Amino acid sequence: MLFDTHVHLNDEQFKEDLAEVIQRAKEHGVEKMVVVGFDRPTITRAMELIEQYDFLYASIGWHPVDAIDMKEDDLKWIEELCSHPKVVALGEMGLDYHWDKSPKDIQKEVFRKQIQLARKVKLPIIIHNREATQDIIDILKEEHAQEVGGIMHCFSGSAETAKVCVDMNFYISLGGPVTFKNAKKPKEVAVEVPFDRLLIETDCPYLAPHPYRGKRNEPGYVKLVAEQIAELRGVTLEEVAKQTTENAKKLFGIQG
């Protein structure tokens, strides 16, 4: 049984065929998924989905690209929603220096506030990092994020950086890019990261694995990520599925 720790089934791209997408995921052995909301509309939809499907959970937060749009009452609203038993994490949050919509100082402030909230409500955090590794590590340390830990989502850094993150009580999550032919770093990370700190995800509808690269991603394809990791580590698909599912349940506090 597989656990996709990062899906955007709340995305418009799944509006027309969500039931079929979920059915295909189940046929590929996907047992549980975390739907990630990162602004008002996607959080609202994530909350609807977790009420509708017993095997879906939610992570809610504010995306760094849209940090400039976040108001104080947005954070209060997120805090209120954290009392829902199926909200298992905060995020995705972090820093994104690729797009310039939100100034870096505002991104950092919004990131810090969300880490502080996570510590208050005692939930792990899901980190979005684009071209901002050192600043993210610095802020995580300064805000004592190791108290709650969390996930380095769609990790694209080096094995050395992964070790730093693991030492800070974070899990390393790999998605579609680990299946790309020339993806040297993710393949190294897949081998080097301690097995009890590894997670798998799709980030669907984005970052589809080979051979679907460039097409819409969906949760069923997380099996291809698991198969690639199994091959790289020299273990069976069943071992990867079992270990990464156990890891996810432990992090998110999910029983059974």
Secondary structure, DSSP 8 states (H G I E B T S, - for coil): -EEEEEE-TTSGGGTTTHHHHHHHHHHTTEEEEEEEE-SHHHHHHHHHHHHH-TTEEEEE---GGGGGG--HHHHHHHHHHTTSTTEEEEEEEEEE-SS-SS-HHHHHHHHHHHHHHHHHHT--EEEEEES-HHHHHHHHHHTTGGGT-EEETT--S-HHHHHHHHHTTEEEEE-GGGGSTT-HHHHHHHHHS-GGGEEE---BTSS--TTSTTS---GGGHHHHHHHHHHHHTS-HHHHHHHHHHHHHHHHT---
